[in-house]
Amino acid sequence: RIVTRARKEIASGGPLLPKGVVDRVANGENPVRVLREWRDATQMYLSFKTNLSQGYISDIENGRRVGTAAALRLIANVLDVPLDLLVQDP
């Protein structure tokens, strides 16, 4: 069932993440930072594309802020990843 589900998600355009990216997030690194670095984007680029301040993005990446749903959606759109990859459990 897991393989069938994964194949359906991939066929529908779901993201394929390298194992190193998945491992970093699974080990507790901030998903915004990990995915931003994977996409080879700077905080300034993300700031420009989302209209969020670079400081706000830095605060999210460093755990000083959680990030609103709207802000995380903007970031997810720029990084071309599903929003649920950026949402962390409290």
HTML snippet that shows the backbone in 3Dmol.js (N, CA, C, O; Angstrom):
<script src="https://3Dmol.org/build/3Dmol-min.js"></script>
<div id="view" style="width:600px;height:400px;position:relative"></div>
<script>
const pdb = `
ATOM      1  N   ARG A   1       0.814  -1.199   0.000  1.00  0.00           N
ATOM      2  CA  ARG A   1       0.000   0.000   0.000  1.00  0.00           C
ATOM      3  C   ARG A   1       0.855   1.260   0.000  1.00  0.00           C
ATOM      4  O   ARG A   1       0.517   2.242  -0.661  1.00  0.00           O
ATOM      5  N   ILE A   2       1.938   1.236   0.724  1.00  0.00           N
ATOM      6  CA  ILE A   2       2.803   2.416   0.813  1.00  0.00           C
ATOM      7  C   ILE A   2       3.423   2.720  -0.547  1.00  0.00           C
ATOM      8  O   ILE A   2       3.476   3.875  -0.970  1.00  0.00           O
ATOM      9  N   VAL A   3       3.888   1.683  -1.223  1.00  0.00           N
ATOM     10  CA  VAL A   3       4.515   1.866  -2.529  1.00  0.00           C
ATOM     11  C   VAL A   3       3.479   2.357  -3.536  1.00  0.00           C
ATOM     12  O   VAL A   3       3.767   3.255  -4.326  1.00  0.00           O
ATOM     13  N   THR A   4       2.298   1.791  -3.519  1.00  0.00           N
ATOM     14  CA  THR A   4       1.233   2.215  -4.430  1.00  0.00           C
ATOM     15  C   THR A   4       0.888   3.676  -4.203  1.00  0.00           C
ATOM     16  O   THR A   4       0.727   4.438  -5.156  1.00  0.00           O
ATOM     17  N   ARG A   5       0.774   4.064  -2.944  1.00  0.00           N
ATOM     18  CA  ARG A   5       0.457   5.456  -2.615  1.00  0.00           C
ATOM     19  C   ARG A   5       1.579   6.382  -3.088  1.00  0.00           C
ATOM     20  O   ARG A   5       1.311   7.438  -3.661  1.00  0.00           O
ATOM     21  N   ALA A   6       2.817   5.995  -2.853  1.00  0.00           N
ATOM     22  CA  ALA A   6       3.958   6.816  -3.270  1.00  0.00           C
ATOM     23  C   ALA A   6       3.983   6.977  -4.790  1.00  0.00           C
ATOM     24  O   ALA A   6       4.241   8.068  -5.297  1.00  0.00           O
ATOM     25  N   ARG A   7       3.718   5.908  -5.501  1.00  0.00           N
ATOM     26  CA  ARG A   7       3.694   5.986  -6.971  1.00  0.00           C
ATOM     27  C   ARG A   7       2.603   6.938  -7.455  1.00  0.00           C
ATOM     28  O   ARG A   7       2.809   7.696  -8.403  1.00  0.00           O
ATOM     29  N   LYS A   8       1.436   6.897  -6.799  1.00  0.00           N
ATOM     30  CA  LYS A   8       0.349   7.810  -7.173  1.00  0.00           C
ATOM     31  C   LYS A   8       0.743   9.259  -6.908  1.00  0.00           C
ATOM     32  O   LYS A   8       0.471  10.138  -7.726  1.00  0.00           O
ATOM     33  N   GLU A   9       1.383   9.511  -5.765  1.00  0.00           N
ATOM     34  CA  GLU A   9       1.805  10.873  -5.434  1.00  0.00           C
ATOM     35  C   GLU A   9       2.853  11.372  -6.418  1.00  0.00           C
ATOM     36  O   GLU A   9       2.808  12.530  -6.834  1.00  0.00           O
ATOM     37  N   ILE A  10       3.777  10.531  -6.787  1.00  0.00           N
ATOM     38  CA  ILE A  10       4.814  10.919  -7.747  1.00  0.00           C
ATOM     39  C   ILE A  10       4.184  11.186  -9.115  1.00  0.00           C
ATOM     40  O   ILE A  10       4.520  12.165  -9.780  1.00  0.00           O
ATOM     41  N   ALA A  11       3.278  10.317  -9.523  1.00  0.00           N
ATOM     42  CA  ALA A  11       2.614  10.487 -10.810  1.00  0.00           C
ATOM     43  C   ALA A  11       1.794  11.774 -10.862  1.00  0.00           C
ATOM     44  O   ALA A  11       1.640  12.372 -11.927  1.00  0.00           O
ATOM     45  N   SER A  12       1.268  12.201  -9.708  1.00  0.00           N
ATOM     46  CA  SER A  12       0.467  13.424  -9.680  1.00  0.00           C
ATOM     47  C   SER A  12       1.316  14.674  -9.482  1.00  0.00           C
ATOM     48  O   SER A  12       0.785  15.769  -9.296  1.00  0.00           O
ATOM     49  N   GLY A  13       2.634  14.508  -9.524  1.00  0.00           N
ATOM     50  CA  GLY A  13       3.507  15.672  -9.423  1.00  0.00           C
ATOM     51  C   GLY A  13       4.034  15.946  -8.035  1.00  0.00           C
ATOM     52  O   GLY A  13       4.565  17.029  -7.786  1.00  0.00           O
ATOM     53  N   GLY A  14       3.906  15.012  -7.134  1.00  0.00           N
ATOM     54  CA  GLY A  14       4.434  15.181  -5.784  1.00  0.00           C
ATOM     55  C   GLY A  14       5.940  15.365  -5.817  1.00  0.00           C
ATOM     56  O   GLY A  14       6.605  14.859  -6.721  1.00  0.00           O
ATOM     57  N   PRO A  15       6.492  16.085  -4.838  1.00  0.00           N
ATOM     58  CA  PRO A  15       7.934  16.351  -4.870  1.00  0.00           C
ATOM     59  C   PRO A  15       8.757  15.115  -4.545  1.00  0.00           C
ATOM     60  O   PRO A  15       8.375  14.289  -3.716  1.00  0.00           O
ATOM     61  N   LEU A  16       9.884  15.011  -5.211  1.00  0.00           N
ATOM     62  CA  LEU A  16      10.846  13.965  -4.901  1.00  0.00           C
ATOM     63  C   LEU A  16      11.994  14.639  -4.163  1.00  0.00           C
ATOM     64  O   LEU A  16      12.688  15.487  -4.724  1.00  0.00           O
ATOM     65  N   LEU A  17      12.188  14.266  -2.928  1.00  0.00           N
ATOM     66  CA  LEU A  17      13.226  14.878  -2.114  1.00  0.00           C
ATOM     67  C   LEU A  17      14.406  13.930  -1.968  1.00  0.00           C
ATOM     68  O   LEU A  17      14.223  12.734  -1.741  1.00  0.00           O
ATOM     69  N   PRO A  18      15.613  14.462  -2.099  1.00  0.00           N
ATOM     70  CA  PRO A  18      16.786  13.615  -1.871  1.00  0.00           C
ATOM     71  C   PRO A  18      16.814  13.098  -0.436  1.00  0.00           C
ATOM     72  O   PRO A  18      16.323  13.756   0.481  1.00  0.00           O
ATOM     73  N   LYS A  19      17.382  11.935  -0.256  1.00  0.00           N
ATOM     74  CA  LYS A  19      17.442  11.321   1.071  1.00  0.00           C
ATOM     75  C   LYS A  19      18.120  12.236   2.076  1.00  0.00           C
ATOM     76  O   LYS A  19      17.693  12.304   3.229  1.00  0.00           O
ATOM     77  N   GLY A  20      19.169  12.940   1.665  1.00  0.00           N
ATOM     78  CA  GLY A  20      19.859  13.847   2.569  1.00  0.00           C
ATOM     79  C   GLY A  20      18.957  14.943   3.103  1.00  0.00           C
ATOM     80  O   GLY A  20      19.070  15.331   4.266  1.00  0.00           O
ATOM     81  N   VAL A  21      18.057  15.446   2.260  1.00  0.00           N
ATOM     82  CA  VAL A  21      17.101  16.473   2.681  1.00  0.00           C
ATOM     83  C   VAL A  21      16.126  15.880   3.697  1.00  0.00           C
ATOM     84  O   VAL A  21      15.874  16.475   4.745  1.00  0.00           O
ATOM     85  N   VAL A  22      15.591  14.733   3.390  1.00  0.00           N
ATOM     86  CA  VAL A  22      14.656  14.064   4.290  1.00  0.00           C
ATOM     87  C   VAL A  22      15.326  13.759   5.630  1.00  0.00           C
ATOM     88  O   VAL A  22      14.729  13.964   6.687  1.00  0.00           O
ATOM     89  N   ASP A  23      16.545  13.277   5.583  1.00  0.00           N
ATOM     90  CA  ASP A  23      17.281  12.964   6.816  1.00  0.00           C
ATOM     91  C   ASP A  23      17.489  14.205   7.672  1.00  0.00           C
ATOM     92  O   ASP A  23      17.321  14.151   8.890  1.00  0.00           O
ATOM     93  N   ARG A  24      17.854  15.325   7.048  1.00  0.00           N
ATOM     94  CA  ARG A  24      18.080  16.554   7.812  1.00  0.00           C
ATOM     95  C   ARG A  24      16.806  17.010   8.518  1.00  0.00           C
ATOM     96  O   ARG A  24      16.849  17.391   9.688  1.00  0.00           O
ATOM     97  N   VAL A  25      15.685  16.975   7.824  1.00  0.00           N
ATOM     98  CA  VAL A  25      14.416  17.379   8.434  1.00  0.00           C
ATOM     99  C   VAL A  25      14.022  16.391   9.529  1.00  0.00           C
ATOM    100  O   VAL A  25      13.565  16.790  10.600  1.00  0.00           O
ATOM    101  N   ALA A  26      14.203  15.099   9.253  1.00  0.00           N
ATOM    102  CA  ALA A  26      13.869  14.074  10.248  1.00  0.00           C
ATOM    103  C   ALA A  26      14.737  14.196  11.498  1.00  0.00           C
ATOM    104  O   ALA A  26      14.307  13.820  12.589  1.00  0.00           O
ATOM    105  N   ASN A  27      15.946  14.715  11.350  1.00  0.00           N
ATOM    106  CA  ASN A  27      16.843  14.895  12.493  1.00  0.00           C
ATOM    107  C   ASN A  27      16.605  16.202  13.237  1.00  0.00           C
ATOM    108  O   ASN A  27      17.365  16.552  14.140  1.00  0.00           O
ATOM    109  N   GLY A  28      15.562  16.918  12.864  1.00  0.00           N
ATOM    110  CA  GLY A  28      15.168  18.100  13.622  1.00  0.00           C
ATOM    111  C   GLY A  28      15.609  19.436  13.068  1.00  0.00           C
ATOM    112  O   GLY A  28      15.342  20.470  13.680  1.00  0.00           O
ATOM    113  N   GLU A  29      16.281  19.447  11.923  1.00  0.00           N
ATOM    114  CA  GLU A  29      16.653  20.730  11.342  1.00  0.00           C
ATOM    115  C   GLU A  29      15.405  21.440  10.831  1.00  0.00           C
ATOM    116  O   GLU A  29      14.411  20.801  10.486  1.00  0.00           O
ATOM    117  N   ASN A  30      15.468  22.756  10.787  1.00  0.00           N
ATOM    118  CA  ASN A  30      14.321  23.538  10.343  1.00  0.00           C
ATOM    119  C   ASN A  30      14.030  23.258   8.869  1.00  0.00           C
ATOM    120  O   ASN A  30      14.916  23.396   8.025  1.00  0.00           O
ATOM    121  N   PRO A  31      12.787  22.864   8.552  1.00  0.00           N
ATOM    122  CA  PRO A  31      12.468  22.502   7.175  1.00  0.00           C
ATOM    123  C   PRO A  31      12.570  23.671   6.200  1.00  0.00           C
ATOM    124  O   PRO A  31      12.912  23.474   5.034  1.00  0.00           O
ATOM    125  N   VAL A  32      12.276  24.890   6.667  1.00  0.00           N
ATOM    126  CA  VAL A  32      12.399  26.034   5.768  1.00  0.00           C
ATOM    127  C   VAL A  32      13.857  26.184   5.335  1.00  0.00           C
ATOM    128  O   VAL A  32      14.142  26.354   4.149  1.00  0.00           O
ATOM    129  N   ARG A  33      14.767  26.120   6.285  1.00  0.00           N
ATOM    130  CA  ARG A  33      16.190  26.255   5.955  1.00  0.00           C
ATOM    131  C   ARG A  33      16.660  25.105   5.059  1.00  0.00           C
ATOM    132  O   ARG A  33      17.334  25.329   4.053  1.00  0.00           O
ATOM    133  N   VAL A  34      16.303  23.886   5.428  1.00  0.00           N
ATOM    134  CA  VAL A  34      16.754  22.718   4.664  1.00  0.00           C
ATOM    135  C   VAL A  34      16.251  22.783   3.226  1.00  0.00           C
ATOM    136  O   VAL A  34      17.015  22.553   2.289  1.00  0.00           O
ATOM    137  N   LEU A  35      14.979  23.092   3.051  1.00  0.00           N
ATOM    138  CA  LEU A  35      14.415  23.131   1.708  1.00  0.00           C
ATOM    139  C   LEU A  35      14.921  24.339   0.921  1.00  0.00           C
ATOM    140  O   LEU A  35      15.102  24.256  -0.294  1.00  0.00           O
ATOM    141  N   ARG A  36      15.149  25.451   1.601  1.00  0.00           N
ATOM    142  CA  ARG A  36      15.706  26.629   0.942  1.00  0.00           C
ATOM    143  C   ARG A  36      17.115  26.316   0.431  1.00  0.00           C
ATOM    144  O   ARG A  36      17.456  26.632  -0.708  1.00  0.00           O
ATOM    145  N   GLU A  37      17.913  25.701   1.276  1.00  0.00           N
ATOM    146  CA  GLU A  37      19.278  25.346   0.864  1.00  0.00           C
ATOM    147  C   GLU A  37      19.260  24.314  -0.256  1.00  0.00           C
ATOM    148  O   GLU A  37      20.078  24.379  -1.173  1.00  0.00           O
ATOM    149  N   TRP A  38      18.335  23.365  -0.188  1.00  0.00           N
ATOM    150  CA  TRP A  38      18.214  22.360  -1.244  1.00  0.00           C
ATOM    151  C   TRP A  38      17.899  23.022  -2.583  1.00  0.00           C
ATOM    152  O   TRP A  38      18.407  22.603  -3.623  1.00  0.00           O
ATOM    153  N   ARG A  39      17.063  24.050  -2.553  1.00  0.00           N
ATOM    154  CA  ARG A  39      16.703  24.777  -3.772  1.00  0.00           C
ATOM    155  C   ARG A  39      17.773  25.809  -4.157  1.00  0.00           C
ATOM    156  O   ARG A  39      17.636  26.529  -5.146  1.00  0.00           O
ATOM    157  N   ASP A  40      18.826  25.860  -3.359  1.00  0.00           N
ATOM    158  CA  ASP A  40      19.945  26.770  -3.616  1.00  0.00           C
ATOM    159  C   ASP A  40      19.484  28.228  -3.661  1.00  0.00           C
ATOM    160  O   ASP A  40      19.883  28.997  -4.535  1.00  0.00           O
ATOM    161  N   ALA A  41      18.640  28.584  -2.703  1.00  0.00           N
ATOM    162  CA  ALA A  41      18.115  29.945  -2.595  1.00  0.00           C
ATOM    163  C   ALA A  41      18.648  30.595  -1.327  1.00  0.00           C
ATOM    164  O   ALA A  41      18.846  29.927  -0.312  1.00  0.00           O
ATOM    165  N   THR A  42      18.877  31.883  -1.390  1.00  0.00           N
ATOM    166  CA  THR A  42      19.299  32.625  -0.208  1.00  0.00           C
ATOM    167  C   THR A  42      18.071  33.160   0.515  1.00  0.00           C
ATOM    168  O   THR A  42      16.971  33.183  -0.037  1.00  0.00           O
ATOM    169  N   GLN A  43      18.271  33.586   1.749  1.00  0.00           N
ATOM    170  CA  GLN A  43      17.183  34.232   2.481  1.00  0.00           C
ATOM    171  C   GLN A  43      16.749  35.503   1.755  1.00  0.00           C
ATOM    172  O   GLN A  43      15.561  35.822   1.720  1.00  0.00           O
ATOM    173  N   MET A  44      17.694  36.222   1.181  1.00  0.00           N
ATOM    174  CA  MET A  44      17.355  37.454   0.454  1.00  0.00           C
ATOM    175  C   MET A  44      16.494  37.159  -0.776  1.00  0.00           C
ATOM    176  O   MET A  44      15.556  37.900  -1.072  1.00  0.00           O
ATOM    177  N   TYR A  45      16.810  36.088  -1.485  1.00  0.00           N
ATOM    178  CA  TYR A  45      15.997  35.701  -2.643  1.00  0.00           C
ATOM    179  C   TYR A  45      14.583  35.369  -2.196  1.00  0.00           C
ATOM    180  O   TYR A  45      13.607  35.818  -2.797  1.00  0.00           O
ATOM    181  N   LEU A  46      14.484  34.577  -1.131  1.00  0.00           N
ATOM    182  CA  LEU A  46      13.174  34.206  -0.602  1.00  0.00           C
ATOM    183  C   LEU A  46      12.411  35.443  -0.153  1.00  0.00           C
ATOM    184  O   LEU A  46      11.205  35.554  -0.375  1.00  0.00           O
ATOM    185  N   SER A  47      13.112  36.362   0.473  1.00  0.00           N
ATOM    186  CA  SER A  47      12.512  37.619   0.914  1.00  0.00           C
ATOM    187  C   SER A  47      11.952  38.394  -0.271  1.00  0.00           C
ATOM    188  O   SER A  47      10.821  38.878  -0.227  1.00  0.00           O
ATOM    189  N   PHE A  48      12.741  38.509  -1.320  1.00  0.00           N
ATOM    190  CA  PHE A  48      12.326  39.238  -2.516  1.00  0.00           C
ATOM    191  C   PHE A  48      11.091  38.597  -3.151  1.00  0.00           C
ATOM    192  O   PHE A  48      10.149  39.293  -3.528  1.00  0.00           O
ATOM    193  N   LYS A  49      11.103  37.287  -3.264  1.00  0.00           N
ATOM    194  CA  LYS A  49      10.016  36.578  -3.942  1.00  0.00           C
ATOM    195  C   LYS A  49       8.727  36.512  -3.117  1.00  0.00           C
ATOM    196  O   LYS A  49       7.641  36.387  -3.682  1.00  0.00           O
ATOM    197  N   THR A  50       8.837  36.594  -1.782  1.00  0.00           N
ATOM    198  CA  THR A  50       7.660  36.455  -0.930  1.00  0.00           C
ATOM    199  C   THR A  50       7.175  37.776  -0.346  1.00  0.00           C
ATOM    200  O   THR A  50       6.065  37.850   0.181  1.00  0.00           O
ATOM    201  N   ASN A  51       7.994  38.818  -0.433  1.00  0.00           N
ATOM    202  CA  ASN A  51       7.694  40.094   0.217  1.00  0.00           C
ATOM    203  C   ASN A  51       7.723  39.983   1.739  1.00  0.00           C
ATOM    204  O   ASN A  51       7.144  40.821   2.430  1.00  0.00           O
ATOM    205  N   LEU A  52       8.378  38.977   2.258  1.00  0.00           N
ATOM    206  CA  LEU A  52       8.609  38.852   3.690  1.00  0.00           C
ATOM    207  C   LEU A  52      10.006  39.392   3.956  1.00  0.00           C
ATOM    208  O   LEU A  52      10.878  39.307   3.091  1.00  0.00           O
ATOM    209  N   SER A  53      10.226  39.945   5.140  1.00  0.00           N
ATOM    210  CA  SER A  53      11.560  40.478   5.415  1.00  0.00           C
ATOM    211  C   SER A  53      12.556  39.333   5.601  1.00  0.00           C
ATOM    212  O   SER A  53      12.193  38.234   6.020  1.00  0.00           O
ATOM    213  N   GLN A  54      13.797  39.614   5.284  1.00  0.00           N
ATOM    214  CA  GLN A  54      14.854  38.627   5.464  1.00  0.00           C
ATOM    215  C   GLN A  54      14.963  38.264   6.936  1.00  0.00           C
ATOM    216  O   GLN A  54      15.210  37.105   7.272  1.00  0.00           O
ATOM    217  N   GLY A  55      14.780  39.241   7.817  1.00  0.00           N
ATOM    218  CA  GLY A  55      14.832  38.990   9.256  1.00  0.00           C
ATOM    219  C   GLY A  55      13.734  38.038   9.715  1.00  0.00           C
ATOM    220  O   GLY A  55      13.956  37.189  10.578  1.00  0.00           O
ATOM    221  N   TYR A  56      12.546  38.186   9.129  1.00  0.00           N
ATOM    222  CA  TYR A  56      11.429  37.305   9.469  1.00  0.00           C
ATOM    223  C   TYR A  56      11.745  35.869   9.049  1.00  0.00           C
ATOM    224  O   TYR A  56      11.492  34.927   9.800  1.00  0.00           O
ATOM    225  N   ILE A  57      12.292  35.709   7.856  1.00  0.00           N
ATOM    226  CA  ILE A  57      12.665  34.372   7.373  1.00  0.00           C
ATOM    227  C   ILE A  57      13.745  33.785   8.272  1.00  0.00           C
ATOM    228  O   ILE A  57      13.700  32.604   8.616  1.00  0.00           O
ATOM    229  N   SER A  58      14.711  34.608   8.648  1.00  0.00           N
ATOM    230  CA  SER A  58      15.766  34.153   9.555  1.00  0.00           C
ATOM    231  C   SER A  58      15.177  33.720  10.893  1.00  0.00           C
ATOM    232  O   SER A  58      15.584  32.702  11.453  1.00  0.00           O
ATOM    233  N   ASP A  59      14.223  34.488  11.403  1.00  0.00           N
ATOM    234  CA  ASP A  59      13.579  34.135  12.666  1.00  0.00           C
ATOM    235  C   ASP A  59      12.856  32.793  12.572  1.00  0.00           C
ATOM    236  O   ASP A  59      12.901  31.999  13.511  1.00  0.00           O
ATOM    237  N   ILE A  60      12.197  32.538  11.455  1.00  0.00           N
ATOM    238  CA  ILE A  60      11.520  31.253  11.252  1.00  0.00           C
ATOM    239  C   ILE A  60      12.558  30.126  11.247  1.00  0.00           C
ATOM    240  O   ILE A  60      12.385  29.104  11.911  1.00  0.00           O
ATOM    241  N   GLU A  61      13.626  30.330  10.495  1.00  0.00           N
ATOM    242  CA  GLU A  61      14.648  29.292  10.370  1.00  0.00           C
ATOM    243  C   GLU A  61      15.366  29.007  11.685  1.00  0.00           C
ATOM    244  O   GLU A  61      15.813  27.885  11.921  1.00  0.00           O
ATOM    245  N   ASN A  62      15.473  30.004  12.525  1.00  0.00           N
ATOM    246  CA  ASN A  62      16.181  29.841  13.798  1.00  0.00           C
ATOM    247  C   ASN A  62      15.256  29.546  14.971  1.00  0.00           C
ATOM    248  O   ASN A  62      15.704  29.489  16.116  1.00  0.00           O
ATOM    249  N   GLY A  63      13.961  29.357  14.693  1.00  0.00           N
ATOM    250  CA  GLY A  63      13.016  28.976  15.735  1.00  0.00           C
ATOM    251  C   GLY A  63      12.551  30.113  16.628  1.00  0.00           C
ATOM    252  O   GLY A  63      11.893  29.866  17.638  1.00  0.00           O
ATOM    253  N   ARG A  64      12.875  31.351  16.282  1.00  0.00           N
ATOM    254  CA  ARG A  64      12.416  32.484  17.085  1.00  0.00           C
ATOM    255  C   ARG A  64      10.967  32.825  16.779  1.00  0.00           C
ATOM    256  O   ARG A  64      10.282  33.440  17.596  1.00  0.00           O
ATOM    257  N   ARG A  65      10.503  32.426  15.603  1.00  0.00           N
ATOM    258  CA  ARG A  65       9.105  32.600  15.200  1.00  0.00           C
ATOM    259  C   ARG A  65       8.641  31.312  14.549  1.00  0.00           C
ATOM    260  O   ARG A  65       9.433  30.552  13.992  1.00  0.00           O
ATOM    261  N   VAL A  66       7.348  31.088  14.630  1.00  0.00           N
ATOM    262  CA  VAL A  66       6.776  29.894  14.012  1.00  0.00           C
ATOM    263  C   VAL A  66       6.480  30.153  12.541  1.00  0.00           C
ATOM    264  O   VAL A  66       6.654  29.266  11.706  1.00  0.00           O
ATOM    265  N   GLY A  67       6.041  31.342  12.226  1.00  0.00           N
ATOM    266  CA  GLY A  67       5.631  31.669  10.861  1.00  0.00           C
ATOM    267  C   GLY A  67       4.148  31.451  10.701  1.00  0.00           C
ATOM    268  O   GLY A  67       3.628  30.392  11.053  1.00  0.00           O
ATOM    269  N   THR A  68       3.470  32.433  10.181  1.00  0.00           N
ATOM    270  CA  THR A  68       2.027  32.302   9.978  1.00  0.00           C
ATOM    271  C   THR A  68       1.762  31.338   8.835  1.00  0.00           C
ATOM    272  O   THR A  68       2.648  31.038   8.035  1.00  0.00           O
ATOM    273  N   ALA A  69       0.545  30.865   8.773  1.00  0.00           N
ATOM    274  CA  ALA A  69       0.166  29.962   7.680  1.00  0.00           C
ATOM    275  C   ALA A  69       0.332  30.666   6.341  1.00  0.00           C
ATOM    276  O   ALA A  69       0.775  30.054   5.369  1.00  0.00           O
ATOM    277  N   ALA A  70      -0.017  31.940   6.282  1.00  0.00           N
ATOM    278  CA  ALA A  70       0.104  32.696   5.034  1.00  0.00           C
ATOM    279  C   ALA A  70       1.567  32.835   4.624  1.00  0.00           C
ATOM    280  O   ALA A  70       1.897  32.682   3.448  1.00  0.00           O
ATOM    281  N   ALA A  71       2.444  33.123   5.581  1.00  0.00           N
ATOM    282  CA  ALA A  71       3.868  33.277   5.285  1.00  0.00           C
ATOM    283  C   ALA A  71       4.464  31.950   4.824  1.00  0.00           C
ATOM    284  O   ALA A  71       5.221  31.907   3.855  1.00  0.00           O
ATOM    285  N   LEU A  72       4.121  30.869   5.520  1.00  0.00           N
ATOM    286  CA  LEU A  72       4.648  29.562   5.134  1.00  0.00           C
ATOM    287  C   LEU A  72       4.134  29.142   3.760  1.00  0.00           C
ATOM    288  O   LEU A  72       4.841  28.474   3.005  1.00  0.00           O
ATOM    289  N   ARG A  73       2.910  29.532   3.440  1.00  0.00           N
ATOM    290  CA  ARG A  73       2.356  29.214   2.111  1.00  0.00           C
ATOM    291  C   ARG A  73       3.152  29.943   1.022  1.00  0.00           C
ATOM    292  O   ARG A  73       3.456  29.367  -0.022  1.00  0.00           O
ATOM    293  N   LEU A  74       3.485  31.214   1.274  1.00  0.00           N
ATOM    294  CA  LEU A  74       4.293  31.970   0.314  1.00  0.00           C
ATOM    295  C   LEU A  74       5.651  31.302   0.108  1.00  0.00           C
ATOM    296  O   LEU A  74       6.118  31.147  -1.021  1.00  0.00           O
ATOM    297  N   ILE A  75       6.266  30.914   1.204  1.00  0.00           N
ATOM    298  CA  ILE A  75       7.577  30.261   1.141  1.00  0.00           C
ATOM    299  C   ILE A  75       7.474  28.933   0.391  1.00  0.00           C
ATOM    300  O   ILE A  75       8.314  28.627  -0.455  1.00  0.00           O
ATOM    301  N   ALA A  76       6.450  28.153   0.701  1.00  0.00           N
ATOM    302  CA  ALA A  76       6.251  26.862   0.030  1.00  0.00           C
ATOM    303  C   ALA A  76       6.074  27.059  -1.471  1.00  0.00           C
ATOM    304  O   ALA A  76       6.603  26.284  -2.268  1.00  0.00           O
ATOM    305  N   ASN A  77       5.336  28.088  -1.856  1.00  0.00           N
ATOM    306  CA  ASN A  77       5.124  28.343  -3.287  1.00  0.00           C
ATOM    307  C   ASN A  77       6.437  28.675  -3.995  1.00  0.00           C
ATOM    308  O   ASN A  77       6.698  28.180  -5.091  1.00  0.00           O
ATOM    309  N   VAL A  78       7.260  29.512  -3.365  1.00  0.00           N
ATOM    310  CA  VAL A  78       8.534  29.885  -3.980  1.00  0.00           C
ATOM    311  C   VAL A  78       9.472  28.672  -4.060  1.00  0.00           C
ATOM    312  O   VAL A  78      10.168  28.483  -5.058  1.00  0.00           O
ATOM    313  N   LEU A  79       9.484  27.862  -3.010  1.00  0.00           N
ATOM    314  CA  LEU A  79      10.356  26.685  -2.990  1.00  0.00           C
ATOM    315  C   LEU A  79       9.775  25.516  -3.775  1.00  0.00           C
ATOM    316  O   LEU A  79      10.441  24.499  -3.969  1.00  0.00           O
ATOM    317  N   ASP A  80       8.534  25.664  -4.225  1.00  0.00           N
ATOM    318  CA  ASP A  80       7.837  24.637  -5.002  1.00  0.00           C
ATOM    319  C   ASP A  80       7.763  23.316  -4.238  1.00  0.00           C
ATOM    320  O   ASP A  80       8.123  22.255  -4.747  1.00  0.00           O
ATOM    321  N   VAL A  81       7.281  23.421  -2.995  1.00  0.00           N
ATOM    322  CA  VAL A  81       7.067  22.243  -2.153  1.00  0.00           C
ATOM    323  C   VAL A  81       5.684  22.357  -1.517  1.00  0.00           C
ATOM    324  O   VAL A  81       5.155  23.462  -1.397  1.00  0.00           O
ATOM    325  N   PRO A  82       5.093  21.243  -1.110  1.00  0.00           N
ATOM    326  CA  PRO A  82       3.811  21.312  -0.416  1.00  0.00           C
ATOM    327  C   PRO A  82       3.956  22.021   0.935  1.00  0.00           C
ATOM    328  O   PRO A  82       4.972  21.884   1.617  1.00  0.00           O
ATOM    329  N   LEU A  83       2.944  22.765   1.297  1.00  0.00           N
ATOM    330  CA  LEU A  83       2.944  23.512   2.555  1.00  0.00           C
ATOM    331  C   LEU A  83       3.191  22.608   3.752  1.00  0.00           C
ATOM    332  O   LEU A  83       3.872  23.015   4.693  1.00  0.00           O
ATOM    333  N   ASP A  84       2.660  21.405   3.741  1.00  0.00           N
ATOM    334  CA  ASP A  84       2.791  20.532   4.916  1.00  0.00           C
ATOM    335  C   ASP A  84       4.240  20.142   5.202  1.00  0.00           C
ATOM    336  O   ASP A  84       4.545  19.696   6.308  1.00  0.00           O
ATOM    337  N   LEU A  85       5.133  20.298   4.237  1.00  0.00           N
ATOM    338  CA  LEU A  85       6.552  20.030   4.500  1.00  0.00           C
ATOM    339  C   LEU A  85       7.187  21.086   5.401  1.00  0.00           C
ATOM    340  O   LEU A  85       8.200  20.823   6.050  1.00  0.00           O
ATOM    341  N   LEU A  86       6.593  22.282   5.442  1.00  0.00           N
ATOM    342  CA  LEU A  86       7.154  23.382   6.216  1.00  0.00           C
ATOM    343  C   LEU A  86       6.563  23.504   7.621  1.00  0.00           C
ATOM    344  O   LEU A  86       7.139  24.167   8.483  1.00  0.00           O
ATOM    345  N   VAL A  87       5.438  22.876   7.847  1.00  0.00           N
ATOM    346  CA  VAL A  87       4.764  22.985   9.139  1.00  0.00           C
ATOM    347  C   VAL A  87       5.390  22.009  10.114  1.00  0.00           C
ATOM    348  O   VAL A  87       5.465  20.807   9.858  1.00  0.00           O
ATOM    349  N   GLN A  88       5.841  22.550  11.243  1.00  0.00           N
ATOM    350  CA  GLN A  88       6.479  21.725  12.273  1.00  0.00           C
ATOM    351  C   GLN A  88       5.512  21.502  13.425  1.00  0.00           C
ATOM    352  O   GLN A  88       4.673  22.351  13.725  1.00  0.00           O
ATOM    353  N   ASP A  89       5.643  20.349  14.062  1.00  0.00           N
ATOM    354  CA  ASP A  89       4.871  20.093  15.273  1.00  0.00           C
ATOM    355  C   ASP A  89       5.433  20.954  16.399  1.00  0.00           C
ATOM    356  O   ASP A  89       6.641  21.173  16.483  1.00  0.00           O
ATOM    357  N   PRO A  90       4.538  21.441  17.267  1.00  0.00           N
ATOM    358  CA  PRO A  90       5.024  22.281  18.375  1.00  0.00           C
ATOM    359  C   PRO A  90       5.877  21.533  19.371  1.00  0.00           C
ATOM    360  O   PRO A  90       6.347  22.121  20.345  1.00  0.00           O
TER     361      PRO A  90
END
`;
const viewer = $3Dmol.createViewer("view");
viewer.addModel(pdb, "pdb");
viewer.setStyle({}, {cartoon: {color: "spectrum"}});
viewer.zoomTo();
viewer.render();
</script>
